[in-house]
């Protein structure tokens, strides 16, 4: 992950990797990461996923420009044998189509100063890993990840979306 830290950020970077010793799935690690983070933004990346080298830089710039609570990037699957080098070089085959096609209603939320929670509850954004989250927003919303639930990120994403006021989208695959 350190190889993907954007060069536009001055060191030291706050990188945290939390592993649950008591096997309570990843909700605990995510909650501890939010508490421990000292930066303005928080990004989540599962251990079996990868991010494009440009992803966090573009998300950061858009979040700063638009003053959003969250910026989402598109995501897709890659072959099992895909490497970080493949991502950096740009995997460009049929499998690179986004998993979720964002609806026009969802994309229209980018123009609003207060999003419509109903749109989020009926649309898929891509999940927790595809977002760059403003830490102060997460603290205000105060929605913890369930700590004993498999797929806790799906539950959390459905709840947190009801608190989002300002959102932005990057219409390119950046999370794999």
Secondary structure by P-SEA (a helix, b strand, c coil): cccccccccccccbbbbbbbcccccaaaaaaaaaaaccccbbbbbccccccccaaaaaaaaaaaaccccbbbbbbbcccccccaaaaaacccccccccccccccccccccccccccaaaaaaccccccccccccaaaaaaacccccccccaaaaaaaaaaaaaccccccccccccc
